């Protein structure tokens, strides 16, 4: 009987953790959740379970072991927040000096906390890196990249940490930096020049797995353990705005920047070969969701001509484009796209290359909403640039 109870408890723990969203773009860093959600919402939208004010910024929400984490800036101080994921009670917060630095946008931190076991890893827009105890918020170690001579880019560091074994990999410096997850010491570094804004991304070609760094002027593939460069592909843009994460599709990699357009590359014989480059998709902030051969993403630069599009990735063919919603971010739950528009409207629709037809929609937040939602255990977490955080109940079917 005792053994039975232990096994049941272990199974329940495994099930709960499987529904977590512990890092940027979810469990697999692709914006996709295995959870299914109901299309039946109340007339005024999903129920708000709790609210919080976390300060200015664009950090998304990470959820692990019943706790929700995010970042914001108030009075030129960044705060890493930890809440009870279900009730919204503040469990702890860690605050440090950091300039807000608005520049054609509201400012504040742009990266998302990464949760790995009992540790939280964060990076500020100026290079303050913290490893915190996930339950208590106490500092395990800290590092300031400025003291290592690493120069921030124009709008500061925005890529979220990637934990790879015993390493924490960052899109910082010329082509990435890795820190020892236990001590914070530098394990490898590829230069100190300003980098790109995208998060480090896993990619496998053949039997080899690598990490992709979308740097200021190149897409670079690295051996994750040594930082050794495997190959690079030139990708220059106005103002070095390589912002959205690379997307792997089989042996191909798709990249997009709002000031240049997009490109698809195949990795053959250990080197990238261009399949196409065009301006069909000019991605700005959210990398979009790749479902099979179809990419669903927002096109254009914020505050300019924008729309929501579906692209056939292997050919670069545009399948559809619509102006409603015109800009925002999205994730996927089951077979449904969950879209948060720039103006705070939440839409739910089937992922289809034929059309996007909203099955449910509701105004759920005000202000500027550029941060992608996070979904865990039937709860959707959303925020705006001012730091108004909402936890919504999304019932399962």
ChimeraX attribute file (.defattr): number of C-alpha atoms within 10 A of each C-alpha:
attribute: neighborCount
match mode: 1-to-1
recipient: residues
	/A:1	6
	/A:2	7
	/A:3	8
	/A:4	9
	/A:5	10
	/A:6	11
	/A:7	12
	/A:8	12
	/A:9	12
	/A:10	12
	/A:11	12
	/A:12	12
	/A:13	12
	/A:14	11
	/A:15	12
	/A:16	15
	/A:17	18
	/A:18	18
	/A:19	20
	/A:20	23
	/A:21	27
	/A:22	29
	/A:23	28
	/A:24	26
	/A:25	29
	/A:26	23
	/A:27	19
	/A:28	14
	/A:29	19
	/A:30	19
	/A:31	25
	/A:32	25
	/A:33	24
	/A:34	14
	/A:35	17
	/A:36	16
	/A:37	19
	/A:38	14
	/A:39	18
	/A:40	15
	/A:41	16
	/A:42	11
	/A:43	9
	/A:44	10
	/A:45	19
	/A:46	22
	/A:47	15
	/A:48	15
	/A:49	16
	/A:50	16
	/A:51	17
	/A:52	15
	/A:53	13
	/A:54	22
	/A:55	25
	/A:56	27
	/A:57	29
	/A:58	28
	/A:59	28
	/A:60	28
	/A:61	31
	/A:62	29
	/A:63	29
	/A:64	23
	/A:65	20
	/A:66	15
	/A:67	22
	/A:68	28
	/A:69	27
	/A:70	28
	/A:71	30
	/A:72	30
	/A:73	25
	/A:74	19
	/A:75	11
	/A:76	16
	/A:77	15
	/A:78	26
	/A:79	22
	/A:80	26
	/A:81	22
	/A:82	25
	/A:83	19
	/A:84	16
	/A:85	24
	/A:86	18
	/A:87	13
	/A:88	18
	/A:89	15
	/A:90	15
	/A:91	15
	/A:92	16
	/A:93	16
	/A:94	16
	/A:95	14
	/A:96	12
	/A:97	13
	/A:98	20
	/A:99	17
	/A:100	20
	/A:101	15
	/A:102	12
	/A:103	9
	/A:104	7
	/A:105	11
	/A:106	15
	/A:107	21
	/A:108	30
	/A:109	32
	/A:110	23
	/A:111	28
	/A:112	29
	/A:113	29
	/A:114	28
	/A:115	27
	/A:116	16
	/A:117	11
	/A:118	12
	/A:119	20
	/A:120	24
	/A:121	25
	/A:122	23
	/A:123	28
	/A:124	29
	/A:125	25
	/A:126	20
	/A:127	22
	/A:128	19
	/A:129	19
	/A:130	23
	/A:131	25
	/A:132	21
	/A:133	17
	/A:134	21
	/A:135	14
	/A:136	14
	/A:137	18
	/A:138	15
	/A:139	14
	/A:140	16
	/A:141	16
	/A:142	17
	/A:143	18
	/A:144	15
	/A:145	19
	/A:146	13
	/A:147	10
	/A:148	11
	/A:149	12
	/A:150	21
	/A:151	21
	/A:152	21
	/A:153	21
	/A:154	15
	/A:155	20
	/A:156	23
	/A:157	28
	/A:158	27
	/A:159	29
	/A:160	28
	/A:161	27
	/A:162	25
	/A:163	20
	/A:164	16
	/A:165	10
	/A:166	14
	/A:167	23
	/A:168	22
	/A:169	29
	/A:170	25
	/A:171	28
	/A:172	34
	/A:173	24
	/A:174	22
	/A:175	29
	/A:176	27
	/A:177	24
	/A:178	27
	/A:179	20
	/A:180	17
	/A:181	22
	/A:182	13
	/A:183	14
	/A:184	18
	/A:185	14
	/A:186	15
	/A:187	17
	/A:188	18
	/A:189	20
	/A:190	16
	/A:191	16
	/A:192	19
	/A:193	16
	/A:194	22
	/A:195	30
	/A:196	31
	/A:197	30
	/A:198	28
	/A:199	29
	/A:200	25
	/A:201	24
	/A:202	20
	/A:203	21
	/A:204	16
	/A:205	16
	/A:206	12
	/A:207	5
	/A:208	9
	/A:209	14
	/A:210	19
	/A:211	23
	/A:212	29
	/A:213	31
	/A:214	31
	/A:215	30
	/A:216	27
	/A:217	22
	/A:218	21
	/A:219	22
	/A:220	21
	/A:221	28
	/A:222	22
	/A:223	15
	/A:224	22
	/A:225	16
	/A:226	11
	/A:227	20
	/A:228	13
	/A:229	15
	/A:230	13
	/A:231	16
	/A:232	19
	/A:233	16
	/A:234	11
	/A:235	20
	/A:236	17
	/A:237	16
	/A:238	11
	/A:239	11
	/A:240	20
	/A:241	25
	/A:242	30
	/A:243	24
	/A:244	22
	/A:245	26
	/A:246	23
	/A:247	23
	/A:248	21
	/A:249	19
	/A:250	13
	/A:251	14
	/A:252	21
	/A:253	22
	/A:254	21
	/A:255	24
	/A:256	28
	/A:257	28
	/A:258	22
	/A:259	19
	/A:260	19
	/A:261	19
	/A:262	20
	/A:263	21
	/A:264	24
	/A:265	21
	/A:266	20
	/A:267	17
	/A:268	12
	/A:269	9
	/A:270	13
	/A:271	13
	/A:272	19
	/A:273	15
	/A:274	13
	/A:275	15
	/A:276	14
	/A:277	17
	/A:278	13
	/A:279	17
	/A:280	18
	/A:281	28
	/A:282	21
	/A:283	28
	/A:284	24
	/A:285	26
	/A:286	23
	/A:287	28
	/A:288	27
	/A:289	22
	/A:290	23
	/A:291	17
	/A:292	9
	/A:293	13
	/A:294	20
	/A:295	26
	/A:296	27
	/A:297	28
	/A:298	30
	/A:299	29
	/A:300	24
	/A:301	17
	/A:302	17
	/A:303	7
	/A:304	8
	/A:305	11
	/A:306	22
	/A:307	19
	/A:308	22
	/A:309	23
	/A:310	29
	/A:311	21
	/A:312	18
	/A:313	21
	/A:314	16
	/A:315	11
	/A:316	21
	/A:317	13
	/A:318	16
	/A:319	16
	/A:320	16
	/A:321	19
	/A:322	14
	/A:323	12
	/A:324	12
	/A:325	19
	/A:326	19
	/A:327	29
	/A:328	29
	/A:329	24
	/A:330	28
	/A:331	26
	/A:332	28
	/A:333	18
	/A:334	14
	/A:335	17
	/A:336	23
	/A:337	22
	/A:338	28
	/A:339	24
	/A:340	29
	/A:341	25
	/A:342	21
	/A:343	19
	/A:344	21
	/A:345	18
	/A:346	24
	/A:347	23
	/A:348	23
	/A:349	19
	/A:350	17
	/A:351	22
	/A:352	18
	/A:353	18
	/A:354	9
	/A:355	15
	/A:356	20
	/A:357	12
	/A:358	17
	/A:359	14
	/A:360	18
	/A:361	22
	/A:362	17
	/A:363	15
	/A:364	21
	/A:365	20
	/A:366	15
	/A:367	14
	/A:368	19
	/A:369	25
	/A:370	26
	/A:371	25
	/A:372	28
	/A:373	26
	/A:374	30
	/A:375	30
	/A:376	27
	/A:377	21
	/A:378	17
	/A:379	22
	/A:380	20
	/A:381	24
	/A:382	26
	/A:383	34
	/A:384	27
	/A:385	23
	/A:386	22
	/A:387	25
	/A:388	20
	/A:389	22
	/A:390	22
	/A:391	25
	/A:392	21
	/A:393	21
	/A:394	22
	/A:395	17
	/A:396	13
	/A:397	8
